[in-house]
Amino acid sequence: MSGQEFEQAIAEIFKNMGYQVTMTPTTGDQGIDIIAVRNGIRIGIQAKCYTGKVGNSAVQEVVAGKQYYNLNRCMVVTNSTFTSAAVALAKANNVTLWDRHVLEEKLLSLSCEESD
């Protein structure tokens, strides 16, 4: 799966969770790939399709993007895991992290809701 395909997949998850979703430009996105809005809360999301661990730079980028896009919250979503430094930086900056385990749980939850 390419990076853009992964971004689209994450956008679909948020749509299925009831968010209005906007994709930012593929270049010059200021660290935010997706803006998800629900109940007036604007969340900036960076989607990282990685084979290795996601590091600090992803967290730093969404923190910068939060101000740029005037967001209430920001998060990094990956199909992989995060370095301990990225986890610490995210905690210090109130950035939500979804690693592959959280992503699997969200997908399972959504598929269970659809089958009800």
N, CA, C and O atoms as a MOPAC input file, in Angstrom:
PM7 MOZYME 1SCF
protein

 N      0.85200 1    -1.17700 1     0.00000 1
 C      0.00000 1     0.00000 1     0.00000 1
 C      0.89800 1     1.24100 1     0.00000 1
 O      1.84300 1     1.34200 1     0.78300 1
 N      0.58700 1     2.15800 1    -0.87500 1
 C      1.37400 1     3.39600 1    -0.94100 1
 C      0.96500 1     4.33100 1     0.20200 1
 O     -0.03500 1     4.10000 1     0.88200 1
 N      1.74700 1     5.37700 1     0.39700 1
 C      1.42600 1     6.36900 1     1.41100 1
 C      0.07800 1     7.02400 1     1.15800 1
 O     -0.70500 1     7.22400 1     2.08700 1
 N     -0.19600 1     7.36000 1    -0.10900 1
 C     -1.47100 1     7.99400 1    -0.45000 1
 C     -2.64800 1     7.04300 1    -0.24600 1
 O     -3.72100 1     7.45800 1     0.19400 1
 N     -2.44400 1     5.77300 1    -0.56600 1
 C     -3.50000 1     4.77600 1    -0.34400 1
 C     -3.78200 1     4.62400 1     1.15100 1
 O     -4.93000 1     4.46900 1     1.56600 1
 N     -2.71600 1     4.67000 1     1.95000 1
 C     -2.87700 1     4.57000 1     3.39800 1
 C     -3.64400 1     5.78700 1     3.92200 1
 O     -4.53400 1     5.64200 1     4.76000 1
 N     -3.30800 1     6.97300 1     3.43800 1
 C     -4.03100 1     8.18500 1     3.83000 1
 C     -5.51800 1     8.05600 1     3.49800 1
 O     -6.37400 1     8.40100 1     4.31400 1
 N     -5.81700 1     7.56500 1     2.31100 1
 C     -7.21600 1     7.37400 1     1.91000 1
 C     -7.92500 1     6.37400 1     2.83400 1
 O     -9.08100 1     6.57600 1     3.20600 1
 N     -7.23100 1     5.31100 1     3.19500 1
 C     -7.81300 1     4.29500 1     4.08300 1
 C     -8.10900 1     4.89400 1     5.45900 1
 O     -9.15600 1     4.61500 1     6.04400 1
 N     -7.19800 1     5.71000 1     5.97500 1
 C     -7.41600 1     6.35200 1     7.27100 1
 C     -8.58300 1     7.33500 1     7.17200 1
 O     -9.40700 1     7.41400 1     8.08300 1
 N     -8.65300 1     8.07500 1     6.08000 1
 C     -9.76300 1     9.00900 1     5.86800 1
 C    -11.09800 1     8.25300 1     5.88200 1
 O    -12.07700 1     8.73700 1     6.44900 1
 N    -11.13900 1     7.08300 1     5.26700 1
 C    -12.35700 1     6.27200 1     5.24100 1
 C    -12.75400 1     5.81100 1     6.64200 1
 O    -13.93800 1     5.77500 1     6.97600 1
 N    -11.76900 1     5.46100 1     7.45400 1
 C    -12.06200 1     5.04700 1     8.83100 1
 C    -12.75100 1     6.19300 1     9.56500 1
 O    -13.75200 1     5.98900 1    10.25300 1
 N    -12.20700 1     7.39800 1     9.41200 1
 C    -12.80400 1     8.54100 1    10.10000 1
 C    -14.18000 1     8.89300 1     9.54200 1
 O    -15.06400 1     9.30400 1    10.29400 1
 N    -14.37000 1     8.73800 1     8.25100 1
 C    -15.70800 1     8.94800 1     7.67200 1
 C    -16.69700 1     7.96900 1     8.29300 1
 O    -17.81300 1     8.34600 1     8.65000 1
 N    -16.28600 1     6.72000 1     8.41900 1
 C    -17.14600 1     5.69300 1     8.99900 1
 C    -17.41200 1     5.92300 1    10.48600 1
 O    -18.37500 1     5.39100 1    11.03800 1
 N    -16.55600 1     6.71600 1    11.13000 1
 C    -16.74800 1     7.07300 1    12.53300 1
 C    -17.59200 1     8.35200 1    12.66500 1
 O    -17.79300 1     8.85200 1    13.77200 1
 N    -18.07900 1     8.87200 1    11.54200 1
 C    -18.97900 1    10.01700 1    11.58700 1
 C    -18.32400 1    11.37900 1    11.42800 1
 O    -18.95100 1    12.40000 1    11.71100 1
 N    -17.08600 1    11.41100 1    10.98400 1
 C    -16.38000 1    12.67800 1    10.77600 1
 C    -16.55500 1    13.16100 1     9.34100 1
 O    -16.69500 1    12.36100 1     8.41600 1
 N    -16.54400 1    14.48000 1     9.16800 1
 C    -16.39700 1    15.07000 1     7.84200 1
 C    -14.89700 1    15.15100 1     7.60100 1
 O    -14.15800 1    15.65300 1     8.44700 1
 N    -14.44900 1    14.66800 1     6.46900 1
 C    -13.01400 1    14.52100 1     6.21300 1
 C    -12.59300 1    15.34900 1     5.01300 1
 O    -13.26100 1    15.36700 1     3.97900 1
 N    -11.46200 1    16.03900 1     5.17800 1
 C    -10.83900 1    16.78400 1     4.09400 1
 C     -9.38600 1    16.34600 1     3.99700 1
 O     -8.68700 1    16.25800 1     5.00600 1
 N     -8.93700 1    16.07200 1     2.78200 1
 C     -7.53100 1    15.73600 1     2.55100 1
 C     -6.77400 1    17.03600 1     2.26400 1
 O     -7.27400 1    17.90400 1     1.54900 1
 N     -5.58200 1    17.16400 1     2.81600 1
 C     -4.74800 1    18.32300 1     2.51300 1
 C     -3.95200 1    18.02800 1     1.24100 1
 O     -3.92500 1    16.88100 1     0.79400 1
 N     -3.30300 1    19.03600 1     0.64700 1
 C     -2.50900 1    18.77500 1    -0.55900 1
 C     -1.40600 1    17.74400 1    -0.28300 1
 O     -0.88900 1    17.66100 1     0.83100 1
 N     -1.05900 1    16.97000 1    -1.30100 1
 C     -0.03500 1    15.93600 1    -1.10500 1
 C      1.35000 1    16.52800 1    -0.87000 1
 O      2.19200 1    15.88700 1    -0.24100 1
 N      1.60000 1    17.72400 1    -1.35900 1
 C      2.86300 1    18.39800 1    -1.04900 1
 C      2.54700 1    19.70300 1    -0.33500 1
 O      1.53300 1    20.34200 1    -0.61200 1
 N      3.41500 1    20.09000 1     0.58100 1
 C      3.21300 1    21.31800 1     1.32900 1
 C      2.05400 1    21.22100 1     2.30300 1
 O      1.35300 1    22.20700 1     2.53400 1
 N      1.83900 1    20.02400 1     2.88800 1
 C      0.68600 1    19.83200 1     3.77200 1
 C      0.93000 1    20.29100 1     5.20700 1
 O      0.03000 1    20.20900 1     6.04300 1
 N      2.13100 1    20.77200 1     5.50100 1
 C      2.48300 1    21.27300 1     6.83600 1
 C      2.31100 1    20.21900 1     7.92800 1
 O      1.99700 1    20.54900 1     9.07200 1
 N      2.51600 1    18.95800 1     7.57400 1
 C      2.47800 1    17.88100 1     8.56600 1
 C      1.11000 1    17.28400 1     8.82600 1
 O      0.98100 1    16.38600 1     9.65800 1
 N      0.08900 1    17.76000 1     8.13700 1
 C     -1.26900 1    17.23900 1     8.32000 1
 C     -1.74300 1    16.66900 1     6.98400 1
 O     -1.75900 1    17.36800 1     5.97000 1
 N     -2.12600 1    15.40100 1     6.99500 1
 C     -2.62200 1    14.75200 1     5.78000 1
 C     -4.14300 1    14.83400 1     5.66800 1
 O     -4.69600 1    14.95200 1     4.57400 1
 N     -4.80400 1    14.76800 1     6.82200 1
 C     -6.26200 1    14.68000 1     6.87000 1
 C     -6.77400 1    15.60600 1     7.96400 1
 O     -6.19400 1    15.68100 1     9.04800 1
 N     -7.85600 1    16.30500 1     7.67600 1
 C     -8.54600 1    17.06600 1     8.71700 1
 C     -9.92000 1    16.42800 1     8.88300 1
 O    -10.71000 1    16.35800 1     7.94200 1
 N    -10.18600 1    15.96500 1    10.10400 1
 C    -11.45600 1    15.31200 1    10.42600 1
 C    -12.22200 1    16.20500 1    11.39600 1
 O    -11.67700 1    16.64300 1    12.40900 1
 N    -13.48600 1    16.47200 1    11.08100 1
 C    -14.29700 1    17.38700 1    11.89200 1
 C    -15.58600 1    16.69400 1    12.30800 1
 O    -16.28300 1    16.08900 1    11.49200 1
 N    -15.88400 1    16.79900 1    13.59900 1
 C    -17.15600 1    16.29200 1    14.13100 1
 C    -17.50600 1    17.10400 1    15.37400 1
 O    -16.66400 1    17.31600 1    16.24600 1
 N    -18.75500 1    17.55200 1    15.44600 1
 C    -19.23100 1    18.34000 1    16.58600 1
 C    -18.35600 1    19.56600 1    16.84700 1
 O    -18.12900 1    19.94200 1    17.99700 1
 N    -17.87100 1    20.17900 1    15.77900 1
 C    -17.07500 1    21.39100 1    15.90200 1
 C    -15.62100 1    21.17000 1    16.30300 1
 O    -14.85400 1    22.13000 1    16.38100 1
 N    -15.23100 1    19.93900 1    16.55600 1
 C    -13.84700 1    19.61300 1    16.93000 1
 C    -13.07200 1    19.24600 1    15.67700 1
 O    -13.45100 1    18.34100 1    14.93400 1
 N    -11.97400 1    19.97100 1    15.45700 1
 C    -11.13000 1    19.76100 1    14.26900 1
 C     -9.87200 1    18.98500 1    14.66500 1
 O     -9.08400 1    19.43500 1    15.49700 1
 N     -9.70200 1    17.81500 1    14.05300 1
 C     -8.55400 1    16.95000 1    14.34600 1
 C     -7.66900 1    16.86100 1    13.11400 1
 O     -8.14300 1    16.55100 1    12.02100 1
 N     -6.39600 1    17.13200 1    13.29100 1
 C     -5.41200 1    16.97500 1    12.22600 1
 C     -4.72600 1    15.63200 1    12.36500 1
 O     -4.29100 1    15.25100 1    13.45100 1
 N     -4.63400 1    14.91900 1    11.25600 1
 C     -4.09300 1    13.55600 1    11.27700 1
 C     -2.94200 1    13.44600 1    10.28800 1
 O     -3.04900 1    13.86500 1     9.13500 1
 N     -1.84900 1    12.87800 1    10.75500 1
 C     -0.77300 1    12.50400 1     9.85100 1
 C     -0.77900 1    10.98000 1     9.77200 1
 O     -0.73600 1    10.29700 1    10.79500 1
 N     -0.83200 1    10.45800 1     8.55800 1
 C     -0.86000 1     9.01100 1     8.32900 1
 C      0.52100 1     8.56700 1     7.85400 1
 O      1.04200 1     9.07800 1     6.86200 1
 N      1.10700 1     7.60900 1     8.57300 1
 C      2.44700 1     7.11700 1     8.24700 1
 C      2.39300 1     5.63100 1     7.93900 1
 O      2.18900 1     4.80800 1     8.83100 1
 N      2.57600 1     5.29800 1     6.67700 1
 C      2.64000 1     3.90200 1     6.24700 1
 C      4.11800 1     3.50900 1     6.24500 1
 O      4.84000 1     3.78500 1     5.28700 1
 N      4.55700 1     2.86400 1     7.32000 1
 C      5.97900 1     2.59000 1     7.53500 1
 C      6.23500 1     1.10000 1     7.71900 1
 O      5.34000 1     0.33900 1     8.08400 1
 N      7.46900 1     0.70500 1     7.45900 1
 C      7.90000 1    -0.63700 1     7.81800 1
 C      8.68400 1    -0.60100 1     9.12700 1
 O      8.68100 1    -1.58000 1     9.87400 1
 N      9.34900 1     0.50900 1     9.41300 1
 C     10.07600 1     0.69000 1    10.67500 1
 C      9.25800 1     1.50700 1    11.65400 1
 O      8.10000 1     1.83500 1    11.39700 1
 N      9.87500 1     1.83200 1    12.77700 1
 C      9.19300 1     2.62400 1    13.79200 1
 C      9.09800 1     4.08600 1    13.37200 1
 O     10.00600 1     4.62200 1    12.73600 1
 N      7.98800 1     4.72300 1    13.73700 1
 C      7.77200 1     6.13800 1    13.45500 1
 C      8.42300 1     6.94000 1    14.58200 1
 O      8.20600 1     6.66100 1    15.76100 1
 N      9.21800 1     7.93100 1    14.20600 1
 C      9.97500 1     8.69800 1    15.18600 1
 C      9.41500 1    10.07800 1    15.47500 1
 O      8.28700 1    10.40800 1    15.10800 1
 N     10.23800 1    10.87600 1    16.14800 1
 C      9.88100 1    12.21700 1    16.60200 1
 C      9.38800 1    13.14400 1    15.50300 1
 O      8.48800 1    13.95100 1    15.73800 1
 N      9.95200 1    13.04600 1    14.32400 1
 C      9.62600 1    14.02200 1    13.28200 1
 C      8.13700 1    14.03900 1    12.96300 1
 O      7.58200 1    15.10400 1    12.69000 1
 N      7.48300 1    12.89400 1    12.98900 1
 C      6.04600 1    12.85300 1    12.71300 1
 C      5.27400 1    13.63300 1    13.77400 1
 O      4.32100 1    14.34400 1    13.45600 1
 N      5.68100 1    13.49900 1    15.02000 1
 C      5.02600 1    14.22700 1    16.11300 1
 C      5.29100 1    15.72200 1    15.97500 1
 O      4.37700 1    16.53300 1    16.12300 1
 N      6.52700 1    16.08200 1    15.69500 1
 C      6.87800 1    17.49600 1    15.52100 1
 C      6.07000 1    18.12800 1    14.39500 1
 O      5.61500 1    19.26600 1    14.51300 1
 N      5.89500 1    17.39600 1    13.31500 1
 C      5.17100 1    17.92100 1    12.15900 1
 C      3.69700 1    18.17200 1    12.47300 1
 O      3.15100 1    19.19500 1    12.06000 1
 N      3.03800 1    17.25500 1    13.20000 1
 C      1.62300 1    17.49300 1    13.50700 1
 C      1.44800 1    18.61000 1    14.51700 1
 O      0.44300 1    19.31900 1    14.49100 1
 N      2.41300 1    18.77300 1    15.40500 1
 C      2.33900 1    19.89500 1    16.35100 1
 C      2.39300 1    21.21200 1    15.57700 1
 O      1.63400 1    22.13400 1    15.87500 1
 N      3.27400 1    21.30800 1    14.59500 1
 C      3.34700 1    22.51200 1    13.75800 1
 C      2.07700 1    22.66900 1    12.93100 1
 O      1.55900 1    23.77800 1    12.80400 1
 N      1.57600 1    21.59000 1    12.37500 1
 C      0.36800 1    21.62700 1    11.56500 1
 C     -0.86500 1    22.01400 1    12.35600 1
 O     -1.79700 1    22.59800 1    11.80300 1
 N     -0.88400 1    21.69800 1    13.64100 1
 C     -2.01800 1    22.03400 1    14.50200 1
 C     -2.25200 1    23.54000 1    14.50300 1
 O     -3.38800 1    23.99500 1    14.36600 1
 N     -1.20100 1    24.29700 1    14.65500 1
 C     -1.31600 1    25.75900 1    14.64600 1
 C     -1.66100 1    26.26500 1    13.24900 1
 O     -2.51100 1    27.14000 1    13.08600 1
 N     -0.99700 1    25.70900 1    12.25600 1
 C     -1.17200 1    26.16600 1    10.87600 1
 C     -2.62800 1    26.03700 1    10.42400 1
 O     -3.16500 1    26.94400 1     9.78800 1
 N     -3.26600 1    24.91100 1    10.75200 1
 C     -4.63800 1    24.65100 1    10.31900 1
 C     -5.68900 1    25.01100 1    11.38400 1
 O     -6.87800 1    24.75400 1    11.19700 1
 N     -5.24400 1    25.60600 1    12.50000 1
 C     -6.15100 1    25.99500 1    13.58100 1
 C     -6.98700 1    24.80700 1    14.05500 1
 O     -8.21700 1    24.84400 1    14.02400 1
 N     -6.30000 1    23.76100 1    14.48900 1
 C     -6.93700 1    22.50900 1    14.90100 1
 C     -7.08900 1    22.44800 1    16.41100 1
 O     -6.34100 1    23.09300 1    17.14600 1
 N     -8.05800 1    21.67100 1    16.86900 1
 C     -8.24600 1    21.45500 1    18.30300 1
 C     -7.35300 1    20.33900 1    18.82700 1
 O     -6.86400 1    20.39200 1    19.95500 1
 N     -7.15300 1    19.33600 1    17.99300 1
 C     -6.36000 1    18.16700 1    18.38200 1
 C     -5.54300 1    17.70200 1    17.18600 1
 O     -5.81000 1    18.06500 1    16.04100 1
 N     -4.54200 1    16.88900 1    17.48900 1
 C     -3.78800 1    16.29700 1    16.38600 1
 C     -3.35300 1    14.89000 1    16.76700 1
 O     -3.25800 1    14.53400 1    17.94100 1
 N     -3.09500 1    14.10900 1    15.73000 1
 C     -2.71600 1    12.71400 1    15.95600 1
 C     -1.86800 1    12.18300 1    14.80900 1
 O     -1.88100 1    12.71000 1    13.69700 1
 N     -1.13000 1    11.12000 1    15.11800 1
 C     -0.36200 1    10.39700 1    14.10600 1
 C     -0.88100 1     8.96100 1    14.11100 1
 O     -1.00000 1     8.33200 1    15.16200 1
 N     -1.18600 1     8.46000 1    12.92100 1
 C     -1.69500 1     7.09700 1    12.76100 1
 C     -0.71300 1     6.33700 1    11.88400 1
 O     -0.30200 1     6.82500 1    10.83100 1
 N     -0.33800 1     5.13400 1    12.32400 1
 C      0.59100 1     4.32700 1    11.54200 1
 C      0.16700 1     2.86300 1    11.51100 1
 O     -0.56200 1     2.38300 1    12.37900 1
 N      0.64300 1     2.18400 1    10.49700 1
 C      0.47400 1     0.74100 1    10.40300 1
 C      1.60400 1     0.02600 1    11.14100 1
 O      1.65300 1    -1.20300 1    11.17600 1
 N      2.50000 1     0.79600 1    11.72200 1
 C      3.68100 1     0.27400 1    12.40100 1
 C      3.59500 1     0.60300 1    13.89800 1
 O      2.51900 1     0.53800 1    14.49200 1
 N      4.72500 1     0.95500 1    14.49300 1
 C      4.79300 1     1.33400 1    15.90300 1
 C      5.58600 1     2.63100 1    16.02200 1
 O      6.11000 1     3.13900 1    15.03100 1
 N      5.67000 1     3.15900 1    17.23300 1
 C      6.37900 1     4.40900 1    17.49000 1
 C      7.60700 1     4.17500 1    18.34900 1
 O      7.63600 1     3.26200 1    19.17400 1
 N      8.62300 1     5.00700 1    18.15000 1
 C      9.78700 1     4.95600 1    19.02600 1
 C      9.37700 1     5.46900 1    20.40500 1
 O      8.38500 1     6.18600 1    20.53500 1
 N     10.14000 1     5.10100 1    21.42800 1
 C      9.82600 1     5.58500 1    22.77500 1
 C      9.96600 1     7.09900 1    22.84800 1
 O      9.22800 1     7.75200 1    23.58500 1
 N     10.90200 1     7.66400 1    22.09600 1
 C     11.06600 1     9.12000 1    22.06300 1
 C      9.83300 1     9.79000 1    21.45700 1
 O      9.40000 1    10.83400 1    21.94400 1
 N      9.26700 1     9.20800 1    20.40600 1
 C      8.05300 1     9.75600 1    19.79400 1
 C      6.88400 1     9.69000 1    20.76700 1
 O      6.08100 1    10.62000 1    20.83600 1
 N      6.78400 1     8.60600 1    21.51200 1
 C      5.71100 1     8.45900 1    22.50300 1
 C      5.84500 1     9.53300 1    23.58500 1
 O      4.85400 1    10.14700 1    23.98200 1
 N      7.06000 1     9.75500 1    24.05600 1
 C      7.29100 1    10.77200 1    25.08900 1
 C      6.97900 1    12.17000 1    24.56600 1
 O      6.35200 1    12.96800 1    25.26300 1
 N      7.41000 1    12.46900 1    23.34600 1
 C      7.15500 1    13.78100 1    22.75900 1
 C      5.66100 1    13.98700 1    22.52900 1
 O      5.14200 1    15.07900 1    22.75700 1
 N      4.97600 1    12.95300 1    22.08300 1
 C      3.53000 1    13.04500 1    21.86000 1
 C      2.81200 1    13.32500 1    23.17900 1
 O      1.90400 1    14.15500 1    23.23400 1
 N      3.21400 1    12.64600 1    24.21700 1
 C      2.59600 1    12.85700 1    25.52900 1
 C      2.79800 1    14.29400 1    25.99100 1
 O      1.86700 1    14.91600 1    26.50300 1
 N      3.99400 1    14.82300 1    25.81800 1
 C      4.30700 1    16.18900 1    26.24400 1
 C      3.53900 1    17.23600 1    25.44700 1
 O      3.31700 1    18.34500 1    25.93200 1
 N      3.12700 1    16.88900 1    24.21400 1
 C      2.44400 1    17.84100 1    23.33400 1
 C      0.97100 1    17.50300 1    23.10000 1
 O      0.32800 1    18.08200 1    22.22500 1
 N      0.44100 1    16.56500 1    23.88600 1
 C     -0.96600 1    16.17400 1    23.77700 1
 C     -1.32800 1    15.70200 1    22.36400 1
 O     -2.37500 1    16.06400 1    21.82700 1
 N     -0.45800 1    14.90000 1    21.78200 1
 C     -0.68500 1    14.31100 1    20.46000 1
 C     -1.12500 1    12.85900 1    20.65500 1
 O     -0.46800 1    12.09100 1    21.35700 1
 N     -2.22600 1    12.50100 1    20.03600 1
 C     -2.72800 1    11.13100 1    20.10500 1
 C     -1.97100 1    10.27000 1    19.09800 1
 O     -1.76100 1    10.68000 1    17.95700 1
 N     -1.56600 1     9.08000 1    19.52500 1
 C     -0.87100 1     8.14300 1    18.63500 1
 C     -1.71300 1     6.87700 1    18.47600 1
 O     -2.14600 1     6.26800 1    19.45300 1
 N     -1.92900 1     6.50300 1    17.21800 1
 C     -2.53400 1     5.20800 1    16.91600 1
 C     -1.48300 1     4.37200 1    16.21400 1
 O     -1.07500 1     4.68400 1    15.09600 1
 N     -1.04200 1     3.29900 1    16.87600 1
 C     -0.13200 1     2.36900 1    16.21200 1
 C     -0.95600 1     1.26400 1    15.55900 1
 O     -2.18500 1     1.33300 1    15.53200 1
 N     -0.27900 1     0.25100 1    15.03600 1
 C     -1.00300 1    -0.78600 1    14.29500 1
 C     -2.01600 1    -1.52200 1    15.16500 1
 O     -3.03400 1    -1.99600 1    14.66100 1
 N     -1.74400 1    -1.62500 1    16.47800 1
 C     -2.67900 1    -2.32800 1    17.36200 1
 C     -3.97300 1    -1.53100 1    17.54700 1
 O     -5.06400 1    -2.10100 1    17.50300 1
 N     -3.85600 1    -0.22700 1    17.75200 1
 C     -5.04600 1     0.62400 1    17.87800 1
 C     -5.80500 1     0.63700 1    16.55300 1
 O     -7.03400 1     0.57200 1    16.53000 1
 N     -5.06400 1     0.72000 1    15.45500 1
 C     -5.68700 1     0.72900 1    14.13400 1
 C     -6.47500 1    -0.56300 1    13.89300 1
 O     -7.59100 1    -0.52300 1    13.37500 1
 N     -5.89600 1    -1.70400 1    14.26800 1
 C     -6.59700 1    -2.98100 1    14.13900 1
 C     -7.87600 1    -2.99100 1    14.97300 1
 O     -8.91100 1    -3.48000 1    14.51900 1
 N     -7.80800 1    -2.44800 1    16.19700 1
 C     -8.98500 1    -2.39200 1    17.06800 1
 C    -10.08100 1    -1.53000 1    16.44100 1
 O    -11.25400 1    -1.90200 1    16.47500 1
 N     -9.70900 1    -0.38100 1    15.86900 1
 C    -10.68800 1     0.50600 1    15.23600 1
 C    -11.34400 1    -0.19100 1    14.04800 1
 O    -12.56000 1    -0.11700 1    13.87100 1
 N    -10.54100 1    -0.86000 1    13.24100 1
 C    -11.08000 1    -1.56500 1    12.08200 1
 C    -12.02400 1    -2.68500 1    12.50900 1
 O    -13.08100 1    -2.87600 1    11.90800 1
 N    -11.64400 1    -3.41600 1    13.53600 1
 C    -12.48500 1    -4.50000 1    14.04600 1
 C    -13.78400 1    -3.93800 1    14.60300 1
 O    -14.85700 1    -4.49000 1    14.36100 1
 N    -13.69100 1    -2.85000 1    15.34200 1
 C    -14.87300 1    -2.20900 1    15.90900 1
 C    -15.82900 1    -1.74900 1    14.81200 1
 O    -17.04000 1    -1.94800 1    14.91200 1
 N    -15.28800 1    -1.14000 1    13.77600 1
 C    -16.11700 1    -0.67200 1    12.67000 1
 C    -16.75900 1    -1.82300 1    11.91300 1
 O    -17.91500 1    -1.73000 1    11.50100 1
 N    -16.01100 1    -2.91700 1    11.72800 1
 C    -16.57700 1    -4.06200 1    11.00200 1
 C    -17.66600 1    -4.74700 1    11.82900 1
 O    -18.60900 1    -5.30700 1    11.27100 1
 N    -17.53600 1    -4.70400 1    13.15900 1
 C    -18.57000 1    -5.27200 1    14.03100 1
 C    -19.83500 1    -4.42800 1    13.97900 1
 O    -20.94200 1    -4.96600 1    13.97600 1
 N    -19.67500 1    -3.09800 1    13.93700 1
 C    -20.82400 1    -2.19100 1    13.85400 1
 C    -21.57700 1    -2.39700 1    12.53700 1
 O    -22.80600 1    -2.34400 1    12.50500 1
 N    -20.84300 1    -2.62800 1    11.46600 1
 C    -21.47000 1    -2.80700 1    10.15300 1
 C    -22.25300 1    -4.10600 1    10.08300 1
 O    -23.24800 1    -4.18400 1     9.36200 1
 N    -21.82400 1    -5.14100 1    10.82600 1
 C    -22.49600 1    -6.42800 1    10.75000 1
 C    -23.69700 1    -6.51200 1    11.68900 1
 O    -24.47300 1    -7.46500 1    11.61400 1
 N    -23.86100 1    -5.52000 1    12.57700 1
 C    -25.01400 1    -5.51200 1    13.50200 1
 C    -26.30100 1    -5.21900 1    12.79400 1
 O    -27.35700 1    -5.17600 1    13.42600 1

